[in-house]
Amino acid sequence: MSLRDFGPNELWFLLMATRWTILLALIAFAGGGAVGLIVAALRVAPLKPLRWLAAGYIQFFMGTPILIQLFMAYYGSSLLGYRPDPWAAAALTFSLNGGAFFGEI
């Protein structure tokens, strides 16, 4: 069994993939910030049901692993008859997850 060499082509593919990682991170940061602002406002709302809703949202997203959330967003939505774009499912999941953390902070 021989190992495959790591050459300039592999390095080039990694560098090209980095742009998508950075773009997804920026989308998750912006989306998470917007969701987090709403969640933070609900955490201090005068109505108890709104505070409970925000607390439940935070507990759900902080209490489940991100990989499970990604699987639920992509594969779980097919149970509802919808097949999302993988990129959109990842961006939405990371935004909702980041919103829970930002809302708690």
N, C-alpha and C positions, 0 to 999 in steps of 0.2 A: 504494500500500500504506500503510495507516495503522496506527499502533501502538496497542495497547490501553492505555487509561488504567489507572493503578494508583490505585484508590480505596479507600474504607473497607471495602468487601466483601472485597477481596483482603487487606487488612491483617488483617481479622477471621479469615479462613481461615488465614493464617500463624500468628496467635496461637493458634488452636485446634489447629493441627498441632504446636505447640511442646510441648503437654502430652504428646503421644504420644512425641515425641523424648526428652523428659526421663524418661518412664516406661521406655522402652527402654534408656536409658543407666543408670538405676538397676538394672534387671534384669541388664544386662550386667556392671555393677560387682559386684553381689552374687554372681552366678553365676561370674564370673571369679575373684573372691576365693576362693570355695569350691574351684573347680577348681585354682586356683593353689596353694592350700595343699596339696592332694594331690600335685600335680606337684613342688612344692618338697620334700615329704617323700620322694618317690621319687628325687629328685636326690641325696639324701644317704643313701639306703638302703644297707645293708651288702651286698646282693646286686647283682652287676654287671648282670644282665639287667634289673632294675628301673631302674637308673640309665640303661641304654641305651634302655629304653622311654621314659623321661621325656625324655631328650635327643632322641630321634627325634620325639616329640610336639612339643617346642619348636621343633625345626628345621623341621618341616612347617608349623606355624602361623605361625612368624616368617618363613619363606622364601616363602610364597605370598601374593599380594595378597588383601586382605579381600574385594574384589569377586568374585574367583574362588571364594573360600570360600563366599560367599553363593550364588553360582550353583550350586556343587556341593551345598550343603545343600538348595536348593529344587528345582532341575531334576534334579540327579543322583539324588535320592531317588526320582524318578518312574521311573528305570530299574529300581529294585527293586520297582516296583508300588505305591509309597506316595506320596501327594500331600499334603505337609504344609501346614498353615496358614502363610501367608507371615509372619505376625507371630511365630509360634513358631519358624520356621526362622531368622529374623533374630535373635531372642533367643538361641537355642541357638548360632548361629554366633558372635555377639559374645561370648558367655560363654566358649566354647571358645578363641577367639582371645585374649581378655583373660586367661584362665587360663594360657596359654603365656607371656605377658609377665610376669604376676605370679609364675609359677613360676620364671622365670629371674632375676627381681629378688631 
